[in-house]
Amino acid sequence: MLPRWHILFGAIFAIIIWIAVPEINFFYLALIFLASFLIDFDHYMCAVKTTKKISLKNAFSYYEELCAKQKKEIAAGIKKKFPEFHAFHTIEFHLLVGILSFYWIGFFYIFIGMIFHSLLDILSFFKDGTFHAREFFFFNWIRKKF
Ligand SMILES: [Zn+2]
């Protein structure tokens, strides 16, 4: 799912939480909103690492190309994992942030934003038929790498 949709849905989600819990600290609300799309920073880091260019625009066109290639492969019946590993999107990273929330409550709100983001990602995988492409487990990725 494109970051612009994550930003839009993240804002709607934060507003719904604000309506449901009006006494919520605005800073925590901001953490939910920011986490709901900044988790995609791992995509940007991968694009920079691969293309050696730091421009955000370049990262977008890089992923546009990768996704177009993936679409063609899926149409041809080829089901491959995405060539890049997105660390912030793993179950382990979510758990880590969840555990850190016992030490600082801010992490709890970041965790909520991340879970919301990941649920949207999963919905879009089902919609596009790309569920197979994501590596959900950090340890799986490590295991295959070595
Ligand atoms: Zn994502």
Backbone and ligand atoms as CSV (ligand in chain L), in Angstrom:
chain,resi,resn,atom,element,x,y,z
A,1,MET,N,N,0.846,-1.202,0.000
A,1,MET,CA,C,0.000,0.000,0.000
A,1,MET,C,C,0.881,1.250,0.000
A,2,LEU,N,N,0.511,2.211,-0.811
A,2,LEU,CA,C,1.324,3.422,-0.944
A,2,LEU,C,C,1.267,4.266,0.338
A,3,PRO,N,N,2.402,4.931,0.665
A,3,PRO,CA,C,2.430,5.755,1.878
A,3,PRO,C,C,1.292,6.773,1.969
A,4,ARG,N,N,0.864,7.311,0.829
A,4,ARG,CA,C,-0.192,8.330,0.888
A,4,ARG,C,C,-1.480,7.756,1.487
A,5,TRP,N,N,-1.750,6.476,1.202
A,5,TRP,CA,C,-2.945,5.830,1.763
A,5,TRP,C,C,-2.758,5.544,3.241
A,6,HIS,N,N,-1.510,5.173,3.591
A,6,HIS,CA,C,-1.239,4.937,5.013
A,6,HIS,C,C,-1.406,6.238,5.808
A,7,ILE,N,N,-0.965,7.354,5.215
A,7,ILE,CA,C,-1.089,8.642,5.901
A,7,ILE,C,C,-2.575,8.987,6.065
A,8,LEU,N,N,-3.346,8.810,4.999
A,8,LEU,CA,C,-4.777,9.125,5.052
A,8,LEU,C,C,-5.503,8.236,6.065
A,9,PHE,N,N,-5.319,6.910,5.951
A,9,PHE,CA,C,-6.012,6.005,6.866
A,9,PHE,C,C,-5.508,6.165,8.297
A,10,GLY,N,N,-4.202,6.458,8.441
A,10,GLY,CA,C,-3.629,6.696,9.773
A,10,GLY,C,C,-4.268,7.913,10.431
A,11,ALA,N,N,-4.506,8.970,9.631
A,11,ALA,CA,C,-5.149,10.184,10.153
A,11,ALA,C,C,-6.590,9.879,10.562
A,12,ILE,N,N,-7.294,9.130,9.722
A,12,ILE,CA,C,-8.685,8.766,10.044
A,12,ILE,C,C,-8.717,7.926,11.322
A,13,PHE,N,N,-7.789,6.980,11.426
A,13,PHE,CA,C,-7.710,6.112,12.610
A,13,PHE,C,C,-7.459,6.954,13.872
A,14,ALA,N,N,-6.506,7.901,13.774
A,14,ALA,CA,C,-6.192,8.758,14.929
A,14,ALA,C,C,-7.403,9.608,15.320
A,15,ILE,N,N,-8.117,10.087,14.335
A,15,ILE,CA,C,-9.313,10.907,14.624
A,15,ILE,C,C,-10.385,10.056,15.320
A,16,ILE,N,N,-10.546,8.820,14.848
A,16,ILE,CA,C,-11.527,7.921,15.482
A,16,ILE,C,C,-11.145,7.672,16.951
A,17,ILE,N,N,-9.845,7.466,17.196
A,17,ILE,CA,C,-9.388,7.243,18.578
A,17,ILE,C,C,-9.635,8.507,19.411
A,18,TRP,N,N,-9.383,9.653,18.815
A,18,TRP,CA,C,-9.588,10.932,19.503
A,18,TRP,C,C,-11.068,11.105,19.890
A,19,ILE,N,N,-11.967,10.720,18.963
A,19,ILE,CA,C,-13.406,10.815,19.238
A,19,ILE,C,C,-13.797,9.818,20.344
A,20,ALA,N,N,-13.225,8.608,20.259
A,20,ALA,CA,C,-13.562,7.568,21.241
A,20,ALA,C,C,-12.988,7.874,22.617
A,21,VAL,N,N,-11.756,8.449,22.620
A,21,VAL,CA,C,-11.079,8.757,23.894
A,21,VAL,C,C,-10.627,10.219,23.847
A,22,PRO,N,N,-11.573,11.176,24.045
A,22,PRO,CA,C,-11.228,12.604,23.865
A,22,PRO,C,C,-10.153,13.106,24.846
A,23,GLU,N,N,-10.003,12.430,25.984
A,23,GLU,CA,C,-9.027,12.903,26.977
A,23,GLU,C,C,-7.602,12.437,26.660
A,24,ILE,N,N,-7.427,11.711,25.556
A,24,ILE,CA,C,-6.093,11.188,25.204
A,24,ILE,C,C,-5.108,12.345,24.994
A,25,ASN,N,N,-3.898,12.141,25.493
A,25,ASN,CA,C,-2.818,13.106,25.334
A,25,ASN,C,C,-2.524,13.278,23.833
A,26,PHE,N,N,-2.418,14.521,23.390
A,26,PHE,CA,C,-2.232,14.777,21.960
A,26,PHE,C,C,-0.922,14.187,21.441
A,27,PHE,N,N,0.081,14.176,22.302
A,27,PHE,CA,C,1.385,13.601,21.926
A,27,PHE,C,C,1.237,12.114,21.592
A,28,TYR,N,N,0.466,11.398,22.400
A,28,TYR,CA,C,0.266,9.969,22.156
A,28,TYR,C,C,-0.525,9.740,20.873
A,29,LEU,N,N,-1.490,10.619,20.648
A,29,LEU,CA,C,-2.272,10.541,19.411
A,29,LEU,C,C,-1.342,10.740,18.199
A,30,ALA,N,N,-0.430,11.712,18.348
A,30,ALA,CA,C,0.537,11.990,17.274
A,30,ALA,C,C,1.433,10.771,17.048
A,31,LEU,N,N,1.808,10.076,18.134
A,31,LEU,CA,C,2.649,8.878,17.990
A,31,LEU,C,C,1.925,7.800,17.186
A,32,ILE,N,N,0.629,7.612,17.468
A,32,ILE,CA,C,-0.154,6.614,16.718
A,32,ILE,C,C,-0.146,6.981,15.235
A,33,PHE,N,N,-0.454,8.253,14.970
A,33,PHE,CA,C,-0.524,8.712,13.581
A,33,PHE,C,C,0.824,8.549,12.875
A,34,LEU,N,N,1.904,9.020,13.516
A,34,LEU,CA,C,3.226,8.958,12.888
A,34,LEU,C,C,3.671,7.509,12.656
A,35,ALA,N,N,3.423,6.651,13.665
A,35,ALA,CA,C,3.830,5.244,13.523
A,35,ALA,C,C,3.050,4.559,12.410
A,36,SER,N,N,1.833,5.026,12.143
A,36,SER,CA,C,0.993,4.365,11.143
A,36,SER,C,C,1.536,4.508,9.723
A,37,PHE,N,N,2.492,5.410,9.511
A,37,PHE,CA,C,3.114,5.454,8.172
A,37,PHE,C,C,4.642,5.488,8.199
A,38,LEU,N,N,5.255,5.950,9.322
A,38,LEU,CA,C,6.727,6.021,9.347
A,38,LEU,C,C,7.385,4.645,9.426
A,39,ILE,N,N,6.625,3.623,9.762
A,39,ILE,CA,C,7.137,2.250,9.758
A,39,ILE,C,C,7.645,1.894,8.354
A,40,ASP,N,N,7.113,2.549,7.345
A,40,ASP,CA,C,7.556,2.297,5.965
A,40,ASP,C,C,8.953,2.858,5.685
A,41,PHE,N,N,9.576,3.457,6.691
A,41,PHE,CA,C,10.933,3.982,6.530
A,41,PHE,C,C,11.908,2.857,6.130
A,42,ASP,N,N,11.595,1.625,6.525
A,42,ASP,CA,C,12.477,0.511,6.138
A,42,ASP,C,C,12.494,0.323,4.614
A,43,HIS,N,N,11.358,0.611,3.964
A,43,HIS,CA,C,11.316,0.523,2.499
A,43,HIS,C,C,12.284,1.547,1.897
A,44,TYR,N,N,12.243,2.746,2.471
A,44,TYR,CA,C,13.115,3.821,1.983
A,44,TYR,C,C,14.591,3.433,2.159
A,45,MET,N,N,14.925,2.890,3.340
A,45,MET,CA,C,16.315,2.505,3.605
A,45,MET,C,C,16.788,1.440,2.611
A,46,CYS,N,N,15.916,0.489,2.295
A,46,CYS,CA,C,16.269,-0.552,1.311
A,46,CYS,C,C,16.514,0.074,-0.055
A,47,ALA,N,N,15.647,1.016,-0.429
A,47,ALA,CA,C,15.792,1.663,-1.741
A,47,ALA,C,C,17.114,2.428,-1.807
A,48,VAL,N,N,17.468,3.113,-0.728
A,48,VAL,CA,C,18.728,3.871,-0.695
A,48,VAL,C,C,19.909,2.913,-0.796
A,49,LYS,N,N,19.822,1.813,-0.053
A,49,LYS,CA,C,20.908,0.832,-0.037
A,49,LYS,C,C,21.108,0.233,-1.446
A,50,THR,N,N,20.013,-0.088,-2.121
A,50,THR,CA,C,20.120,-0.740,-3.430
A,50,THR,C,C,20.496,0.235,-4.539
A,51,THR,N,N,19.839,1.405,-4.542
A,51,THR,CA,C,20.049,2.321,-5.661
A,51,THR,C,C,21.178,3.319,-5.409
A,52,LYS,N,N,21.626,3.401,-4.142
A,52,LYS,CA,C,22.674,4.356,-3.734
A,52,LYS,C,C,22.251,5.809,-3.973
A,53,LYS,N,N,20.951,6.049,-3.936
A,53,LYS,CA,C,20.447,7.417,-4.096
A,53,LYS,C,C,19.536,7.717,-2.914
A,54,ILE,N,N,19.660,8.931,-2.346
A,54,ILE,CA,C,18.877,9.223,-1.147
A,54,ILE,C,C,17.563,9.941,-1.441
A,55,SER,N,N,17.302,10.246,-2.709
A,55,SER,CA,C,16.077,10.994,-2.987
A,55,SER,C,C,14.835,10.128,-2.774
A,56,LEU,N,N,13.834,10.729,-2.121
A,56,LEU,CA,C,12.584,10.035,-1.830
A,56,LEU,C,C,11.869,9.683,-3.133
A,57,LYS,N,N,11.983,10.606,-4.094
A,57,LYS,CA,C,11.342,10.411,-5.395
A,57,LYS,C,C,11.910,9.164,-6.089
A,58,ASN,N,N,13.233,9.034,-5.970
A,58,ASN,CA,C,13.898,7.866,-6.535
A,58,ASN,C,C,13.399,6.579,-5.876
A,59,ALA,N,N,13.211,6.634,-4.547
A,59,ALA,CA,C,12.721,5.452,-3.824
A,59,ALA,C,C,11.332,5.066,-4.323
A,60,PHE,N,N,10.490,6.061,-4.574
A,60,PHE,CA,C,9.141,5.779,-5.073
A,60,PHE,C,C,9.193,5.111,-6.446
A,61,SER,N,N,10.029,5.653,-7.338
A,61,SER,CA,C,10.054,5.049,-8.679
A,61,SER,C,C,10.709,3.670,-8.633
A,62,TYR,N,N,11.649,3.492,-7.710
A,62,TYR,CA,C,12.270,2.176,-7.531
A,62,TYR,C,C,11.199,1.137,-7.164
A,63,TYR,N,N,10.333,1.497,-6.206
A,63,TYR,CA,C,9.298,0.544,-5.786
A,63,TYR,C,C,8.211,0.376,-6.845
A,64,GLU,N,N,7.975,1.438,-7.581
A,64,GLU,CA,C,7.004,1.335,-8.676
A,64,GLU,C,C,7.461,0.253,-9.657
A,65,GLU,N,N,8.761,0.292,-9.986
A,65,GLU,CA,C,9.326,-0.703,-10.904
A,65,GLU,C,C,9.255,-2.109,-10.320
A,66,LEU,N,N,9.672,-2.228,-9.033
A,66,LEU,CA,C,9.647,-3.542,-8.388
A,66,LEU,C,C,8.235,-4.122,-8.374
A,67,CYS,N,N,7.254,-3.272,-8.065
A,67,CYS,CA,C,5.870,-3.738,-7.965
A,67,CYS,C,C,5.317,-4.105,-9.342
A,68,ALA,N,N,5.718,-3.344,-10.380
A,68,ALA,CA,C,5.268,-3.661,-11.735
A,68,ALA,C,C,5.820,-5.031,-12.145
A,69,LYS,N,N,7.086,-5.280,-11.776
A,69,LYS,CA,C,7.728,-6.559,-12.083
A,69,LYS,C,C,7.000,-7.686,-11.337
A,70,GLN,N,N,6.690,-7.418,-10.077
A,70,GLN,CA,C,6.001,-8.419,-9.258
A,70,GLN,C,C,4.622,-8.754,-9.855
A,71,LYS,N,N,3.940,-7.712,-10.318
A,71,LYS,CA,C,2.615,-7.895,-10.908
A,71,LYS,C,C,2.685,-8.824,-12.123
A,72,LYS,N,N,3.698,-8.585,-12.964
A,72,LYS,CA,C,3.884,-9.420,-14.153
A,72,LYS,C,C,4.157,-10.870,-13.757
A,73,GLU,N,N,5.013,-11.042,-12.735
A,73,GLU,CA,C,5.350,-12.393,-12.279
A,73,GLU,C,C,4.109,-13.114,-11.770
A,74,ILE,N,N,3.301,-12.405,-10.997
A,74,ILE,CA,C,2.094,-13.020,-10.442
A,74,ILE,C,C,1.143,-13.422,-11.573
A,75,ALA,N,N,1.033,-12.535,-12.574
A,75,ALA,CA,C,0.161,-12.834,-13.721
A,75,ALA,C,C,0.652,-14.082,-14.454
A,76,ALA,N,N,1.986,-14.304,-14.410
A,76,ALA,CA,C,2.559,-15.475,-15.079
A,76,ALA,C,C,2.589,-16.697,-14.156
A,77,GLY,N,N,2.000,-16.549,-12.977
A,77,GLY,CA,C,1.935,-17.672,-12.037
A,77,GLY,C,C,3.199,-17.862,-11.214
A,78,ILE,N,N,4.100,-16.876,-11.239
A,78,ILE,CA,C,5.344,-16.981,-10.459
A,78,ILE,C,C,5.120,-16.306,-9.110
A,79,LYS,N,N,5.331,-17.083,-8.042
A,79,LYS,CA,C,5.147,-16.519,-6.695
A,79,LYS,C,C,6.486,-16.480,-5.974
A,80,LYS,N,N,7.068,-15.288,-5.926
A,80,LYS,CA,C,8.378,-15.131,-5.279
A,80,LYS,C,C,8.256,-14.213,-4.076
A,81,LYS,N,N,9.182,-14.366,-3.135
A,81,LYS,CA,C,9.273,-13.405,-2.039
A,81,LYS,C,C,9.778,-12.089,-2.620
A,82,PHE,N,N,9.375,-10.995,-2.007
A,82,PHE,CA,C,9.851,-9.684,-2.419
A,82,PHE,C,C,11.377,-9.678,-2.264
A,83,PRO,N,N,12.118,-9.082,-3.223
A,83,PRO,CA,C,13.578,-9.161,-3.141
A,83,PRO,C,C,14.181,-8.441,-1.933
A,84,GLU,N,N,13.398,-7.614,-1.283
A,84,GLU,CA,C,13.949,-6.851,-0.161
A,84,GLU,C,C,13.322,-7.271,1.158
A,85,PHE,N,N,14.097,-7.053,2.202
A,85,PHE,CA,C,13.627,-7.413,3.534
A,85,PHE,C,C,13.292,-6.141,4.309
A,86,HIS,N,N,12.053,-6.061,4.770
A,86,HIS,CA,C,11.604,-4.867,5.483
A,86,HIS,C,C,11.499,-5.155,6.980
A,87,ALA,N,N,12.570,-4.798,7.681
A,87,ALA,CA,C,12.740,-5.195,9.084
A,87,ALA,C,C,11.633,-4.678,10.009
A,88,PHE,N,N,11.161,-3.440,9.774
A,88,PHE,CA,C,10.159,-2.878,10.691
A,88,PHE,C,C,8.805,-3.578,10.552
A,89,HIS,N,N,8.652,-4.341,9.458
A,89,HIS,CA,C,7.370,-4.994,9.213
A,89,HIS,C,C,7.318,-6.427,9.737
A,90,THR,N,N,8.360,-6.851,10.436
A,90,THR,CA,C,8.360,-8.236,10.928
A,90,THR,C,C,7.578,-8.354,12.239
A,91,ILE,N,N,7.137,-9.588,12.502
A,91,ILE,CA,C,6.437,-9.899,13.753
A,91,ILE,C,C,7.364,-9.570,14.934
A,92,GLU,N,N,8.658,-9.927,14.774
A,92,GLU,CA,C,9.610,-9.719,15.871
A,92,GLU,C,C,9.743,-8.242,16.227
A,93,PHE,N,N,9.781,-7.377,15.211
A,93,PHE,CA,C,9.927,-5.944,15.490
A,93,PHE,C,C,8.676,-5.424,16.208
A,94,HIS,N,N,7.511,-5.910,15.779
A,94,HIS,CA,C,6.269,-5.518,16.458
A,94,HIS,C,C,6.311,-5.956,17.926
A,95,LEU,N,N,6.785,-7.201,18.147
A,95,LEU,CA,C,6.873,-7.709,19.519
A,95,LEU,C,C,7.838,-6.870,20.352
A,96,LEU,N,N,8.974,-6.521,19.746
A,96,LEU,CA,C,9.977,-5.717,20.445
A,96,LEU,C,C,9.369,-4.394,20.913
A,97,VAL,N,N,8.666,-3.716,20.008
A,97,VAL,CA,C,8.049,-2.432,20.366
A,97,VAL,C,C,6.966,-2.654,21.428
A,98,GLY,N,N,6.230,-3.778,21.286
A,98,GLY,CA,C,5.212,-4.123,22.287
A,98,GLY,C,C,5.836,-4.312,23.663
A,99,ILE,N,N,6.973,-4.994,23.712
A,99,ILE,CA,C,7.653,-5.241,24.998
A,99,ILE,C,C,8.204,-3.932,25.566
A,100,LEU,N,N,8.746,-3.084,24.667
A,100,LEU,CA,C,9.304,-1.796,25.124
A,100,LEU,C,C,8.227,-0.916,25.754
A,101,SER,N,N,6.955,-1.181,25.399
A,101,SER,CA,C,5.879,-0.349,25.960
A,101,SER,C,C,5.718,-0.564,27.466
A,102,PHE,N,N,6.306,-1.648,27.978
A,102,PHE,CA,C,6.297,-1.835,29.435
A,102,PHE,C,C,7.275,-0.869,30.108
A,103,TYR,N,N,8.229,-0.352,29.302
A,103,TYR,CA,C,9.247,0.548,29.855
A,103,TYR,C,C,8.920,2.014,29.603
A,104,TRP,N,N,8.299,2.267,28.467
A,104,TRP,CA,C,7.861,3.644,28.185
A,104,TRP,C,C,6.529,3.556,27.455
A,105,ILE,N,N,5.518,4.217,28.009
A,105,ILE,CA,C,4.152,4.100,27.497
A,105,ILE,C,C,4.042,4.603,26.041
A,106,GLY,N,N,4.946,5.495,25.642
A,106,GLY,CA,C,4.932,6.000,24.267
A,106,GLY,C,C,5.037,4.869,23.250
A,107,PHE,N,N,5.816,3.838,23.604
A,107,PHE,CA,C,5.962,2.703,22.693
A,107,PHE,C,C,4.640,1.973,22.473
A,108,PHE,N,N,3.779,2.042,23.482
A,108,PHE,CA,C,2.468,1.393,23.345
A,108,PHE,C,C,1.679,2.051,22.204
A,109,TYR,N,N,1.754,3.371,22.131
A,109,TYR,CA,C,1.018,4.093,21.092
A,109,TYR,C,C,1.676,3.888,19.714
A,110,ILE,N,N,3.004,3.812,19.719
A,110,ILE,CA,C,3.721,3.495,18.475
A,110,ILE,C,C,3.308,2.100,18.004
A,111,PHE,N,N,3.206,1.184,18.962
A,111,PHE,CA,C,2.803,-0.198,18.682
A,111,PHE,C,C,1.409,-0.221,18.036
A,112,ILE,N,N,0.481,0.544,18.580
A,112,ILE,CA,C,-0.884,0.590,18.029
A,112,ILE,C,C,-0.842,1.086,16.579
A,113,GLY,N,N,-0.077,2.142,16.324
A,113,GLY,CA,C,0.032,2.682,14.964
A,113,GLY,C,C,0.630,1.654,14.013
A,114,MET,N,N,1.647,0.919,14.498
A,114,MET,CA,C,2.296,-0.100,13.665
A,114,MET,C,C,1.346,-1.247,13.343
A,115,ILE,N,N,0.600,-1.687,14.356
A,115,ILE,CA,C,-0.355,-2.789,14.142
A,115,ILE,C,C,-1.392,-2.352,13.104
A,116,PHE,N,N,-1.865,-1.115,13.248
A,116,PHE,CA,C,-2.849,-0.607,12.286
A,116,PHE,C,C,-2.262,-0.615,10.872
A,117,HIS,N,N,-1.022,-0.145,10.758
A,117,HIS,CA,C,-0.333,-0.133,9.468
A,117,HIS,C,C,-0.245,-1.555,8.889
A,118,SER,N,N,0.193,-2.495,9.721
A,118,SER,CA,C,0.402,-3.861,9.238
A,118,SER,C,C,-0.917,-4.514,8.836
A,119,LEU,N,N,-1.992,-4.213,9.555
A,119,LEU,CA,C,-3.304,-4.758,9.171
A,119,LEU,C,C,-3.705,-4.239,7.791
A,120,LEU,N,N,-3.454,-2.957,7.549
A,120,LEU,CA,C,-3.758,-2.392,6.222
A,120,LEU,C,C,-2.913,-3.062,5.143
A,121,ASP,N,N,-1.618,-3.272,5.451
A,121,ASP,CA,C,-0.731,-3.948,4.496
A,121,ASP,C,C,-1.290,-5.332,4.163
A,122,ILE,N,N,-1.691,-6.064,5.207
A,122,ILE,CA,C,-2.186,-7.436,5.002
A,122,ILE,C,C,-3.458,-7.415,4.154
A,123,LEU,N,N,-4.348,-6.462,4.438
A,123,LEU,CA,C,-5.567,-6.335,3.615
A,123,LEU,C,C,-5.198,-6.106,2.161
A,124,SER,N,N,-4.199,-5.247,1.924
A,124,SER,CA,C,-3.830,-4.951,0.540
A,124,SER,C,C,-3.150,-6.156,-0.122
A,125,PHE,N,N,-2.462,-6.997,0.669
A,125,PHE,CA,C,-1.877,-8.222,0.088
A,125,PHE,C,C,-2.985,-9.138,-0.419
A,126,PHE,N,N,-4.046,-9.248,0.383
A,126,PHE,CA,C,-5.154,-10.114,-0.036
A,126,PHE,C,C,-5.824,-9.546,-1.278
A,127,LYS,N,N,-5.958,-8.226,-1.285
A,127,LYS,CA,C,-6.597,-7.564,-2.425
A,127,LYS,C,C,-5.780,-7.786,-3.707
A,128,ASP,N,N,-4.425,-7.660,-3.590
A,128,ASP,CA,C,-3.566,-7.752,-4.782
A,128,ASP,C,C,-3.027,-9.158,-5.042
A,129,GLY,N,N,-3.336,-10.092,-4.149
A,129,GLY,CA,C,-2.806,-11.450,-4.318
A,129,GLY,C,C,-1.309,-11.524,-4.099
A,130,THR,N,N,-0.768,-10.707,-3.181
A,130,THR,CA,C,0.686,-10.665,-2.971
A,130,THR,C,C,1.091,-11.119,-1.565
A,131,PHE,N,N,0.211,-11.861,-0.925
A,131,PHE,CA,C,0.478,-12.265,0.466
A,131,PHE,C,C,1.783,-13.066,0.601
A,132,HIS,N,N,2.078,-13.883,-0.410
A,132,HIS,CA,C,3.273,-14.741,-0.382
A,132,HIS,C,C,4.577,-13.938,-0.394
A,133,ALA,N,N,4.499,-12.690,-0.873
A,133,ALA,CA,C,5.726,-11.936,-1.164
A,133,ALA,C,C,6.448,-11.417,0.082
A,134,ARG,N,N,5.716,-11.210,1.158
A,134,ARG,CA,C,6.364,-10.606,2.334
A,134,ARG,C,C,6.989,-11.648,3.250
A,135,GLU,N,N,8.181,-11.294,3.732
A,135,GLU,CA,C,8.786,-12.095,4.799
A,135,GLU,C,C,8.330,-11.492,6.121
A,136,PHE,N,N,7.517,-12.236,6.851
A,136,PHE,CA,C,6.951,-11.706,8.098
A,136,PHE,C,C,7.855,-11.921,9.304
A,137,PHE,N,N,8.831,-12.832,9.143
A,137,PHE,CA,C,9.648,-13.192,10.305
A,137,PHE,C,C,11.108,-12.825,10.119
A,138,PHE,N,N,11.625,-12.050,11.028
A,138,PHE,CA,C,13.021,-11.649,11.016
A,138,PHE,C,C,13.930,-12.888,11.052
A,139,PHE,N,N,13.590,-13.842,11.908
A,139,PHE,CA,C,14.461,-15.014,12.081
A,139,PHE,C,C,14.449,-15.925,10.850
A,140,ASN,N,N,13.349,-15.944,10.132
A,140,ASN,CA,C,13.291,-16.677,8.872
A,140,ASN,C,C,14.259,-16.085,7.871
A,141,TRP,N,N,14.268,-14.768,7.816
A,141,TRP,CA,C,15.115,-14.048,6.882
A,141,TRP,C,C,16.592,-14.319,7.205
A,142,ILE,N,N,16.938,-14.231,8.490
A,142,ILE,CA,C,18.311,-14.493,8.944
A,142,ILE,C,C,18.716,-15.923,8.571
A,143,ARG,N,N,17.794,-16.868,8.835
A,143,ARG,CA,C,18.067,-18.289,8.597
A,143,ARG,C,C,18.384,-18.534,7.118
A,144,LYS,N,N,17.592,-17.877,6.237
A,144,LYS,CA,C,17.791,-18.086,4.799
A,144,LYS,C,C,19.048,-17.391,4.288
A,145,LYS,N,N,19.455,-16.355,5.003
A,145,LYS,CA,C,20.586,-15.552,4.546
A,145,LYS,C,C,21.920,-16.248,4.815
A,146,PHE,N,N,21.944,-17.059,5.890
A,146,PHE,CA,C,23.235,-17.674,6.255
A,146,PHE,C,C,23.230,-19.190,6.104
L,1,ZN,ZN,ZN,4.063,-1.153,5.117
